[in-house]
Amino acid sequence: MRGLMMDRPLMISHIIDYAAETFPDQEIVSRTTEGGIHRYTYRDAARRSRQLANALKTLGVTEEDRVATLAWNTYRHFEIYYATSGMGAICHTINPRLPVDQFAYIVNHARDRYIFTDLTFVPLLEKLHGMFDGVRGYVIMTDAAHMPETSLPNALCYEELIAGQSEHFDWPDFDENTASSLCYTSGTTGNPKGALYSHRSTLLHAFSVLTTPGMNLSEESALLPVVPMFHVNAWGVPYFAPLVGAKLVFPGPALDGPSLAELMNGEGVTHAWGVPTVWLGLLAHMRSSGESFKNLQRVLIGGSAAPRAMMAEFKERHGVEALHGWGMTEMSPVGTLSQLRPQDRDLPLEAQLDIKAKQGRRLFGVEMKIVDEQGGRLPHDGQAFGELLVRGPAIISAYYENEEASAKAFDDEGWFRTGDVAKIHPDGSLEIVDRTKDVIKSGGEWISSIDLENEAVGHPEIAEAAVIAIPHPKWDERPLLVVVREPGSQVDKQGVLDYLSERVAKWWLPDDVVFVEELPHGATGKLQKAKLREQFKDYTLPQVSG
């Protein structure tokens, strides 16, 4: 027997209409690529999104056409999110710092019809457009006064494109499982793989994030997404923030510590989401300048493991609660969030950090299991660890037009293989031990590169650290620690090892420490260990060479 309820589809367009009606005067603030600050309201954003949808129709964009973006976090990018998906097309966000061959592969594999680009990336597209097969034209996201001369064929000005378009557009209703947006993985191994989200999955993910303990988002909140909108829909921020009427503060291209601090304090930011490398830069600026946060209450740290020292500094120096999150492009992307339970708030700071260093409890709709090498289920006892698999309504069922990758990505029960090695504790909290490709297998035992990195970053003279495996004739693999010193630091190898010897097991101690000026990162701030492994592929450990 079916329930007697209206069968209304879950549509992304319903979000912007709801925000415009319920929170019409709430602000959306952007630092622009042209310079200066732009501000308007949810009502304005909804109106301009409808104008853009009409403009796309005049360009011949139809349902299921892919419309690509190459853009920073700004109000125009926000409008494209809603105009494309709302009319039934697919918003395809592209990471601008991909290698040239992967960039061209993505555009052609997705069969993009138009590419919307910020001024920053026009020179890049001028070099690459000859590699694209089916792109009909380019829309440069600026006004007439800043429209550049360009060799891009069929280049249009964003503001001129929507000027004069009707502010009325009837968002169509269609099957909620219709594709809404497309995002490709970073492609660290082989070509990038496409995650094709639906209207249904996008809304369910937004609802799940908002019901997670610790979010505390409302109409009184001001949320700054440092995580790029070209990376998994900015972790869902453009969808769930309007549902609660939160003020949105978009940082544009300026992601350095001074720029972020100025914007956060100037716009009363209460919540901010981003990757560890961004927060490292922000905290370093706050230390050197002596500034403090005026309104900031919570930061979400995701993309890679959050160092304990970072979470402690946010709390002790600034009174800011740091939440630790975990997820994947294939998961829309948030899977878990780490937040103290009420009974944990009176614990000493170190005990609190023990809890917060874990990846936390799952969102509603995310199911998790860990398995051994034969695929047998392991207990959720906080001791056993194995490969982590997930399933849920906001998790992909296949990669976009990639049967080979899809065949490898799921087990016989249809669960998605995350590629992470993890423990699940009796209270349901997830603890990532490492990536399957990053864990160091030494003498039949596993060493977590993540744990070693986090301990190393706790050293007051270490700005950033990475651990990779180096082949060893006796132990199979041993850890190499690659370190970026804090400015002015003279810490040496022995000083680092002495520090770590008090914090990790003796057999976990790195066999060598190498100091570098910087570590390789992708456009989203993630540490690129594949590049590090390539850099040190011929490296020989001292004990072996000796």
C-alpha positions as CSV (number, residue, x, y, z in Angstrom):
1,M,0.0,0.0,0.0
2,R,1.4,3.4,-1.0
3,G,1.0,6.5,1.2
4,L,-1.4,9.1,0.1
5,M,1.0,12.0,-0.2
6,M,1.7,14.4,-3.0
7,D,4.4,13.2,-5.4
8,R,6.3,16.5,-5.7
9,P,9.9,16.2,-7.1
10,L,12.9,17.6,-5.2
11,M,14.2,20.4,-7.5
12,I,17.3,22.6,-7.1
13,S,15.3,25.5,-8.4
14,H,13.0,25.2,-5.3
15,I,15.9,26.2,-3.1
16,I,16.6,29.6,-4.7
17,D,12.8,30.3,-4.9
18,Y,12.5,29.4,-1.2
19,A,15.4,31.6,-0.2
20,A,14.1,34.6,-2.3
21,E,10.7,34.3,-0.7
22,T,11.6,33.5,2.9
23,F,14.9,35.4,3.3
24,P,14.6,38.0,0.5
25,D,16.9,40.6,2.0
26,Q,19.7,38.3,3.3
27,E,23.0,39.3,1.7
28,I,25.3,37.5,-0.6
29,V,28.7,39.3,-0.6
30,S,31.5,38.6,-3.0
31,R,35.0,39.8,-3.5
32,T,35.2,40.1,-7.3
33,T,37.8,39.3,-9.9
34,E,37.6,42.9,-11.2
35,G,38.4,44.2,-7.7
36,G,36.2,45.5,-4.9
37,I,33.2,44.0,-3.1
38,H,29.8,43.2,-4.6
39,R,26.7,42.7,-2.5
40,Y,23.2,41.9,-3.2
41,T,20.4,39.7,-1.8
42,Y,18.8,36.3,-2.3
43,R,16.0,38.0,-4.1
44,D,18.4,39.6,-6.5
45,A,20.2,36.3,-7.0
46,A,16.9,34.5,-7.9
47,R,16.0,37.3,-10.3
48,R,19.3,37.2,-12.1
49,S,19.3,33.4,-12.2
50,R,16.0,33.5,-14.1
51,Q,17.5,36.1,-16.5
52,L,20.5,33.8,-17.1
53,A,18.2,30.8,-17.7
54,N,16.4,32.8,-20.4
55,A,19.8,33.8,-21.9
56,L,20.9,30.2,-22.0
57,K,17.8,29.4,-23.9
58,T,18.6,32.0,-26.5
59,L,22.0,30.4,-26.9
60,G,20.3,27.1,-27.7
61,V,21.1,25.4,-24.4
62,T,18.6,22.6,-23.8
63,E,17.9,20.0,-21.2
64,E,20.9,17.7,-20.5
65,D,23.4,20.0,-22.2
66,R,26.5,20.5,-20.2
67,V,27.5,24.0,-19.3
68,A,31.0,24.3,-17.9
69,T,32.3,26.8,-15.4
70,L,35.9,27.9,-14.8
71,A,35.4,30.3,-12.0
72,W,36.1,31.4,-8.4
73,N,33.6,31.6,-5.6
74,T,31.5,34.6,-6.6
75,Y,27.9,35.7,-7.0
76,R,27.9,35.1,-10.8
77,H,29.1,31.5,-10.2
78,F,26.3,31.1,-7.7
79,E,23.8,32.3,-10.4
80,I,25.1,29.7,-12.9
81,Y,24.6,26.9,-10.4
82,Y,20.9,27.7,-10.3
83,A,20.2,28.8,-13.8
84,T,21.7,25.7,-15.5
85,S,20.3,23.0,-13.1
86,G,17.0,24.9,-12.8
87,M,16.3,24.8,-16.5
88,G,17.3,21.1,-16.8
89,A,20.8,21.5,-18.1
90,I,23.9,20.3,-16.2
91,C,26.4,22.5,-14.4
92,H,29.9,21.2,-15.0
93,T,32.4,22.8,-12.7
94,I,36.1,22.4,-13.8
95,N,39.2,22.6,-11.7
96,P,41.3,25.2,-13.4
97,R,44.7,23.8,-12.2
98,L,44.4,20.5,-13.8
99,P,47.2,19.4,-16.2
100,V,46.5,20.4,-19.8
101,D,45.8,16.9,-21.0
102,Q,43.3,16.2,-18.2
103,F,41.6,19.6,-18.7
104,A,41.0,18.8,-22.4
105,Y,39.9,15.3,-21.6
106,I,37.3,16.5,-19.2
107,V,35.8,19.1,-21.5
108,N,35.6,16.6,-24.4
109,H,34.4,13.7,-22.2
110,A,31.6,15.8,-20.8
111,R,30.8,17.3,-24.2
112,D,30.5,20.8,-22.8
113,R,28.5,23.2,-25.0
114,Y,29.5,26.5,-23.4
115,I,32.2,27.5,-20.9
116,F,31.7,30.3,-18.5
117,T,35.0,31.7,-17.3
118,D,36.3,34.4,-14.9
119,L,38.7,36.9,-16.2
120,T,41.6,35.1,-14.5
121,F,41.3,32.1,-16.7
122,V,40.8,33.7,-20.1
123,P,44.5,33.4,-21.1
124,L,44.4,29.7,-20.1
125,L,41.3,29.0,-22.3
126,E,42.9,31.0,-25.2
127,K,45.7,28.5,-25.2
128,L,43.5,25.4,-24.9
129,H,40.4,26.1,-26.9
130,G,41.8,24.4,-30.0
131,M,41.8,21.1,-28.0
132,F,38.1,21.2,-27.4
133,D,35.8,19.3,-29.7
134,G,32.2,20.6,-29.2
135,V,32.4,23.9,-27.3
136,R,30.2,26.4,-29.1
137,G,31.2,29.5,-27.3
138,Y,32.6,31.2,-24.1
139,V,30.9,33.6,-21.6
140,I,33.4,35.8,-19.8
141,M,32.0,36.5,-16.3
142,T,32.4,40.3,-16.2
143,D,30.7,43.5,-17.3
144,A,31.3,45.6,-20.5
145,A,33.7,47.9,-18.8
146,H,36.1,45.0,-18.0
147,M,35.5,42.8,-21.0
148,P,38.9,41.9,-22.4
149,E,40.0,41.6,-26.0
150,T,40.3,37.9,-26.6
151,S,41.0,35.3,-29.3
152,L,38.3,33.0,-27.9
153,P,35.8,32.3,-30.6
154,N,32.2,33.4,-30.0
155,A,33.1,35.1,-26.7
156,L,30.3,36.9,-24.9
157,C,30.1,39.2,-21.9
158,Y,28.1,37.8,-19.0
159,E,26.4,41.1,-18.0
160,E,25.6,41.9,-21.6
161,L,24.2,38.4,-22.1
162,I,21.6,38.7,-19.3
163,A,20.9,42.4,-19.7
164,G,17.4,42.9,-21.1
165,Q,16.4,39.3,-20.5
166,S,13.1,38.7,-18.9
167,E,13.1,38.3,-15.1
168,H,10.3,35.8,-15.4
169,F,11.2,32.1,-16.0
170,D,9.0,29.2,-15.1
171,W,11.4,26.6,-13.6
172,P,10.2,23.3,-15.0
173,D,9.4,20.3,-12.8
174,F,10.9,17.0,-14.0
175,D,12.0,13.7,-12.6
176,E,14.1,14.5,-9.4
177,N,16.6,11.9,-10.5
178,T,17.5,14.0,-13.5
179,A,21.2,15.0,-13.6
180,S,21.9,18.4,-12.1
181,S,25.7,18.8,-12.0
182,L,28.9,17.1,-12.9
183,C,32.3,17.1,-11.1
184,Y,35.4,15.1,-12.0
185,T,37.8,13.7,-9.5
186,S,41.3,15.1,-9.5
187,G,42.7,12.2,-11.6
188,T,45.8,11.4,-9.6
189,T,45.8,8.0,-11.2
190,G,44.7,7.9,-14.8
191,N,42.1,10.2,-16.3
192,P,39.7,12.1,-14.1
193,K,36.4,10.3,-13.4
194,G,33.0,12.1,-13.5
195,A,30.5,12.1,-10.6
196,L,27.1,13.0,-12.0
197,Y,24.8,14.3,-9.3
198,S,21.0,14.5,-9.4
199,H,18.5,17.0,-8.1
200,R,17.4,14.4,-5.6
201,S,20.9,13.6,-4.3
202,T,21.8,17.3,-4.1
203,L,18.8,18.2,-1.9
204,L,19.1,15.1,0.3
205,H,22.8,15.9,0.8
206,A,21.9,19.5,1.8
207,F,19.2,18.3,4.2
208,S,21.7,15.8,5.8
209,V,24.4,18.4,6.3
210,L,21.9,20.8,8.0
211,T,20.7,18.1,10.5
212,T,24.2,17.2,11.5
213,P,25.1,18.2,15.1
214,G,27.5,21.1,15.2
215,M,26.4,22.9,12.1
216,N,24.4,25.5,14.0
217,L,23.5,27.4,10.8
218,S,20.7,29.9,10.7
219,E,19.5,33.2,9.4
220,E,21.9,34.8,11.9
221,S,24.9,33.0,10.4
222,A,27.4,34.3,7.9
223,L,29.1,31.5,6.0
224,L,32.3,31.8,4.0
225,P,33.1,28.9,1.7
226,V,36.8,28.9,1.0
227,V,36.4,25.5,-0.6
228,P,36.1,26.2,-4.3
229,M,32.8,26.0,-6.1
230,F,34.7,24.1,-8.8
231,H,35.3,21.3,-6.3
232,V,32.2,19.2,-5.5
233,N,29.8,22.1,-5.5
234,A,31.8,23.8,-2.7
235,W,30.9,20.9,-0.4
236,G,27.2,21.7,-0.9
237,V,27.4,25.2,0.6
238,P,25.5,27.0,-2.2
239,Y,22.6,24.6,-1.7
240,F,22.2,24.3,2.1
241,A,23.1,27.9,3.1
242,P,20.0,29.3,1.2
243,L,17.8,26.7,2.9
244,V,18.4,28.3,6.3
245,G,18.9,31.9,5.1
246,A,22.5,32.2,6.0
247,K,24.5,35.1,4.7
248,L,27.0,34.0,2.1
249,V,30.4,35.6,1.8
250,F,32.3,34.5,-1.3
251,P,36.1,35.2,-1.3
252,G,36.7,35.3,-5.0
253,P,40.3,34.7,-6.0
254,A,41.9,36.1,-2.8
255,L,42.5,33.1,-0.6
256,D,45.7,34.4,1.2
257,G,45.6,34.9,5.0
258,P,45.4,38.7,5.1
259,S,42.6,38.8,2.5
260,L,40.6,36.2,4.2
261,A,41.0,37.8,7.7
262,E,39.9,41.2,6.3
263,L,36.8,39.7,4.6
264,M,35.9,37.5,7.6
265,N,36.1,40.4,10.1
266,G,34.6,42.9,7.8
267,E,31.6,40.8,6.9
268,G,30.9,39.2,10.3
269,V,31.7,35.7,9.2
270,T,30.6,33.2,11.8
271,H,31.3,29.9,9.9
272,A,34.0,29.1,7.3
273,W,34.7,25.9,5.4
274,G,38.0,25.0,3.8
275,V,41.0,22.7,3.6
276,P,44.0,22.6,6.0
277,T,46.4,24.5,3.8
278,V,44.1,27.5,3.7
279,W,43.7,27.5,7.5
280,L,47.5,27.1,8.0
281,G,48.0,30.3,6.0
282,L,45.2,32.1,7.8
283,L,46.5,31.1,11.3
284,A,50.1,32.1,10.4
285,H,48.8,35.6,9.4
286,M,46.8,35.9,12.6
287,R,49.9,35.0,14.7
288,S,52.2,37.5,12.8
289,S,49.7,40.3,12.8
290,G,48.3,39.8,16.3
291,E,44.8,40.0,14.9
292,S,41.8,38.1,16.3
293,F,38.6,37.0,14.8
294,K,35.6,39.2,15.7
295,N,32.7,36.9,15.0
296,L,34.1,33.5,13.8
297,Q,32.6,30.6,15.8
298,R,33.3,27.5,13.7
299,V,35.5,26.3,10.9
300,L,35.1,23.1,9.1
301,I,38.3,21.4,8.0
302,G,38.1,18.9,5.2
303,G,39.9,17.7,2.1
304,S,42.6,16.1,4.1
305,A,43.2,15.2,7.8
306,A,43.0,18.1,10.2
307,P,46.2,18.4,12.3
308,R,45.6,18.4,16.1
309,A,47.8,21.4,16.5
310,M,45.6,23.4,14.1
311,M,42.4,22.5,15.9
312,A,44.1,23.3,19.3
313,E,45.2,26.7,18.0
314,F,41.8,27.7,16.7
315,K,40.4,26.8,20.2
316,E,43.1,28.1,22.5
317,R,44.1,31.3,20.7
318,H,40.8,32.3,19.1
319,G,38.0,30.5,20.9
320,V,36.9,29.0,17.5
321,E,35.5,25.5,17.3
322,A,37.1,23.4,14.6
323,L,35.0,20.7,13.1
324,H,36.7,17.8,11.2
325,G,35.0,16.5,8.2
326,W,35.5,13.7,5.7
327,G,34.0,12.9,2.4
328,M,34.7,12.4,-1.3
329,T,33.7,13.8,-4.7
330,E,31.7,10.6,-5.2
331,M,29.7,11.3,-2.0
332,S,28.4,14.8,-2.9
333,P,30.8,15.0,-0.8
334,V,30.3,15.2,3.0
335,G,30.2,11.8,4.6
336,T,31.1,12.4,8.3
337,L,31.6,15.3,10.7
338,S,33.4,15.2,14.0
339,Q,31.8,17.2,16.8
340,L,32.0,16.8,20.5
341,R,28.9,15.3,22.2
342,P,27.5,17.2,25.2
343,Q,29.1,14.8,27.6
344,D,32.5,15.5,26.1
345,R,32.6,19.2,26.6
346,D,34.0,19.1,30.1
347,L,36.9,16.9,29.1
348,P,40.5,18.3,29.1
349,L,41.5,19.8,25.8
350,E,43.8,16.8,24.9
351,A,40.9,14.4,25.4
352,Q,38.7,16.6,23.3
353,L,41.3,16.6,20.5
354,D,41.4,12.8,20.7
355,I,37.8,12.8,19.7
356,K,37.9,15.7,17.2
357,A,40.9,14.2,15.4
358,K,38.7,11.4,14.2
359,Q,36.6,12.0,11.1
360,G,33.4,11.8,13.2
361,R,29.9,10.4,12.9
362,R,28.2,9.7,9.6
363,L,25.6,12.0,8.1
364,F,22.1,10.6,7.8
365,G,21.9,8.6,4.6
366,V,25.5,7.5,4.7
367,E,26.1,3.9,5.6
368,M,29.6,2.6,6.2
369,K,31.4,-0.8,6.5
370,I,35.0,-1.9,6.7
371,V,36.3,-5.1,5.1
372,D,39.4,-7.2,5.1
373,E,41.4,-8.1,2.0
374,Q,39.0,-10.9,1.1
375,G,36.0,-8.6,1.4
376,G,34.8,-10.0,4.8
377,R,33.2,-7.5,7.1
378,L,35.2,-6.4,10.1
379,P,33.8,-5.4,13.5
380,H,33.1,-1.7,14.4
381,D,35.1,-2.0,17.6
382,G,37.7,0.7,17.1
383,Q,40.5,-1.8,16.8
384,A,40.0,-3.6,13.5
385,F,40.8,-1.6,10.4
386,G,40.3,-2.3,6.8
387,E,39.1,-0.8,3.5
388,L,36.2,1.6,4.0
389,L,33.1,1.2,1.8
390,V,30.0,3.4,1.8
391,R,26.5,3.6,0.3
392,G,23.6,6.1,0.3
393,P,21.3,8.2,-1.8
394,A,23.9,10.9,-2.3
395,I,26.7,8.5,-3.3
396,I,27.4,7.7,-7.0
397,S,26.1,4.4,-8.4
398,A,28.6,4.6,-11.3
399,Y,31.1,7.0,-12.9
400,Y,29.8,9.1,-15.8
401,E,30.4,7.2,-19.0
402,N,33.3,5.1,-17.6
403,E,32.4,1.4,-17.4
404,E,36.0,0.4,-16.6
405,A,36.3,2.6,-13.6
406,S,32.8,1.8,-12.4
407,A,33.5,-1.9,-12.5
408,K,36.4,-1.5,-10.1
409,A,34.7,1.0,-7.8
410,F,32.0,-1.2,-6.2
411,D,31.8,-4.5,-4.4
412,D,29.4,-7.4,-5.1
413,E,26.8,-5.8,-2.7
414,G,26.9,-2.4,-4.6
415,W,28.9,-0.6,-1.9
416,F,31.4,2.1,-3.1
417,R,35.1,1.5,-2.4
418,T,36.5,4.7,-0.9
419,G,40.2,3.8,-1.2
420,D,40.6,4.7,2.5
421,V,41.8,2.4,5.3
422,A,39.7,3.1,8.4
423,K,38.4,2.0,11.8
424,I,34.9,2.5,13.0
425,H,34.4,2.9,16.7
426,P,31.5,1.4,18.8
427,D,30.0,4.9,19.1
428,G,29.8,5.0,15.2
429,S,32.7,7.5,14.7
430,L,35.0,7.0,11.8
431,E,38.8,7.1,12.1
432,I,40.7,7.2,8.8
433,V,44.0,5.4,9.2
434,D,45.3,6.3,5.7
435,R,44.6,6.1,2.0
436,T,45.2,2.5,0.7
437,K,47.8,3.9,-1.6
438,D,49.5,6.1,1.1
439,V,49.7,3.7,4.1
440,I,53.2,2.5,4.7
441,K,53.7,-1.3,5.0
442,S,56.7,-1.9,7.1
443,G,57.7,-5.4,8.2
444,G,54.1,-6.7,8.0
445,E,52.7,-3.8,10.0
446,W,51.0,-0.6,8.8
447,I,52.2,2.9,9.6
448,S,49.7,5.7,9.1
449,S,51.2,8.6,7.1
450,I,48.3,10.8,8.3
451,D,49.1,10.3,12.0
452,L,52.8,10.9,11.4
453,E,52.1,14.1,9.5
454,N,49.7,15.4,12.1
455,E,52.2,14.8,14.9
456,A,55.0,16.5,12.9
457,V,52.9,19.6,12.2
458,G,52.5,19.9,16.0
459,H,56.1,21.0,16.2
460,P,56.1,24.8,16.6
461,E,58.8,25.2,13.9
462,I,57.1,23.1,11.2
463,A,54.6,24.7,8.9
464,E,53.7,21.7,6.9
465,A,54.7,18.0,6.6
466,A,54.1,15.1,4.4
467,V,55.0,11.4,4.8
468,I,55.6,9.0,1.9
469,A,56.8,5.4,1.7
470,I,60.3,4.7,0.4
471,P,61.3,1.1,-0.6
472,H,63.4,-0.8,2.0
473,P,65.2,-4.1,1.3
474,K,64.4,-5.5,4.7
475,W,61.2,-3.9,5.9
476,D,59.5,-3.5,2.4
477,E,58.7,0.2,3.1
478,R,59.8,2.9,5.5
479,P,58.6,6.4,6.1
480,L,60.3,9.5,4.7
481,L,59.2,12.8,6.3
482,V,59.2,15.8,4.0
483,V,59.0,19.1,6.0
484,V,58.4,22.8,5.3
485,R,59.9,24.9,8.1
486,E,58.2,27.9,9.6
487,P,59.9,31.2,8.5
488,G,63.1,31.8,10.4
489,S,63.2,28.3,11.8
490,Q,66.5,26.4,12.0
491,V,65.1,23.1,13.2
492,D,67.1,20.1,11.9
493,K,66.5,16.4,11.3
494,Q,67.5,15.4,14.8
495,G,65.3,18.0,16.4
496,V,62.4,16.7,14.5
497,L,63.1,13.1,15.3
498,D,63.6,14.0,19.0
499,Y,60.2,15.7,19.0
500,L,58.5,12.7,17.3
501,S,60.2,10.1,19.5
502,E,58.1,11.4,22.5
503,R,54.8,11.0,20.5
504,V,54.9,8.0,18.3
505,A,56.1,4.4,18.6
506,K,59.8,3.9,17.9
507,W,59.3,1.8,14.8
508,W,57.1,4.6,13.4
509,L,59.9,7.1,13.4
510,P,60.8,8.3,9.9
511,D,64.0,6.9,8.5
512,D,64.9,10.3,7.2
513,V,63.7,13.9,7.3
514,V,64.0,16.1,4.2
515,F,63.4,19.9,4.3
516,V,61.8,21.6,1.3
517,E,60.6,25.1,0.4
518,E,57.1,24.0,-0.4
519,L,54.9,20.9,-0.9
520,P,52.9,20.3,-4.0
521,H,49.2,21.0,-3.7
522,G,46.2,20.8,-6.1
523,A,43.8,23.6,-6.8
524,T,41.6,22.6,-3.9
525,G,44.6,22.7,-1.4
526,K,45.0,18.9,-1.2
527,L,48.5,17.6,-0.8
528,Q,49.5,15.8,-4.0
529,K,51.4,12.8,-2.8
530,A,51.6,11.3,-6.2
531,K,53.9,14.3,-7.2
532,L,55.9,13.8,-4.0
533,R,56.4,10.1,-4.8
534,E,57.5,11.0,-8.3
535,Q,59.9,13.6,-6.9
536,F,61.5,11.1,-4.5
537,K,61.2,8.0,-6.7
538,D,65.0,7.6,-6.8
539,Y,65.6,8.5,-3.2
540,T,67.6,6.1,-1.1
541,L,67.3,6.1,2.7
542,P,70.5,6.8,4.6
543,Q,70.6,3.4,6.4
544,V,70.2,1.6,3.1
545,S,72.8,3.7,1.2
546,G,75.2,3.4,4.1
